[in-house]
Amino acid sequence: MNNLITLMKRIVKNEYFVLSIILVLGLVVRFYKINNPVADWHSWRQADTASVSRNYVKGGINILTPHFDDISGIQSGKDNPTGIRMVEFPIYNVLHATLFSTFGTFSLELWGRLLTILISLATAIFLFLLVRKHYSAKTGLIAAFFFTFIPFNIYFSRVILPDPLGVLFAVAGLYFFGINIVVSGLLFALALLQKPFFGVYLFPLIPELIKKENLKKSLAFLSITMAPFMVWRYWESLHPEGISFYKWAFNGDRIRFHPAWFRWLFGERIGILILGGWGLIPFVMGLIKKQKNKFNLLLNLGMLTYLIAVATANVRHDYYQILIIPAISISLALGSVWLWKRNMVSKLVLILSILVMFLVGWDRIKPFYQVNHPELMEVGNVVDETLPKDAKVIAPYNGDTAFLYQMNRKGWPAVDDSIDGLIERGATHYVSLDLGSPDTVNFSKRFVTLQKTDKFIILDLQKEITKYD
């Protein structure tokens, strides 16, 4: 009996057992509203990503020419008749489409969410290994815990976006640096192919990269890291119609260092949405505590550089903060360990801080799961069931492609040209939820109405009303 108890204690204290518990619970909490349609928070960006995967399912996978459903010139400023999308290298979409095509059973959207969940849990494993490598197994487990259960990251690790995959590549790249420079370089290359912003993860490596004795290895590492990205950027430049506007992201509205920039990023987003106010206590302790290993400080310096450089996008869109969650998790872990070692008061403060952080964070993130416009799916199903599969639809929704995605058709998410110009470009139907808009009123006087309810109208742009109708 004593031997059994001793064995059980060893198992419970085993770091991999604890990590397994974290991962299992992390999987469970991510099943919350897992069947949501692509109509929750940031549905427009999720729709763009999911439509690339869906087009791979329909037409086969060509990794060099991803296409989405938006064939307007809104996102690039150039006519894009084929809907080519030259943004991130579509690794996520290839995996997404392959899972759906191979296993079926679930919807494409559910497979996308499951894929992101698996990516997130894999990131938690590499984060544990990374922090254990630089600090300790205990700190690594705590970092994995925060990464897995911060409400902000629970939501954004079950969305259909490529950003979590970039985080996985970057964290794994950091872990393998010093173990296998080729593997590390390839992982960083894959991260940069998702978004070049992941280059800020290189900050902790700078001390090693600039050592004179490491010159050859550093050059080899940087060559492996940068070459695929440069090739992909060149290939993208050959398809300018598929490159979305991006210069606005850096400081397009000149918000950088203005009071609003500090308020939104460090107050609303990091302070409240991610850390729930009280989480700032262990987070700050993790930054200011005296530490011989500067890995965390350099990593957070990289994150700060990212927030400063990509100022406008970080303020406008909270999903841009997906990138900084590993650094925040490490700082929380270091601060938690430091507070726990002090005295009973600091222990109580730590427990209260973490409790309030999760409660406030969940309260703020819960509305993200809501589907506020179910009519998108209702009308989308009608269109998908009644219109020809090759129909090209004008679906004005303030430029939001989520409406277009629900129809499962290529088209325009806004009227970006005259109606005759759009018809010349291939538009066959017009679908609107706004029955009183000037466009809807004018178009309905000219073209045959296929279906009209108190919620929507569908017009056939190939059939004009004559005076005899």
Secondary structure, 3 states (H helix, E strand, C coil): CHHHHHHHHHHHHCHHHHHHHHHHHHHHHCCCCCCCCCCCCCHHHHHHHHHHHHHHHHHCCCCCCCECCECCCCCCCCCCCCCECCCCCCHHHHHHHHHHHHHCCCCHHHHHHHHHHHHHHHHHHHHHHHHHHHCCHHHHHHHHHHHHHCHHHHHHCCCCCCHHHHHHHHHHHHHHCCCCHHHHHHHHHHHHHHCHHHHHHHHHHHHHHCCHHHHHHHHHHHHHHHHHHHHHHHHHHCCHHHCCCCCHHHHCCCCCCCHHHHHHHHHHHHHHHHCCCCCHHHHHHHHHCCCCCCHHHHHHHHHHHHHHHCHHHHHHCHHHHHHHHHHHHHHHHHHHHHHHHHCHHHHHHHHHHHHHHHHHHHHHHHHHHCCCCCHHHHHHHHHHHHCCCCCEEECCCCCCCHHHHHHCCEEECCCCCCHHHHHHCCCCEEEECCCCCHHHHHHHHHEEEEEECCCCEEEEEEEECCCCC
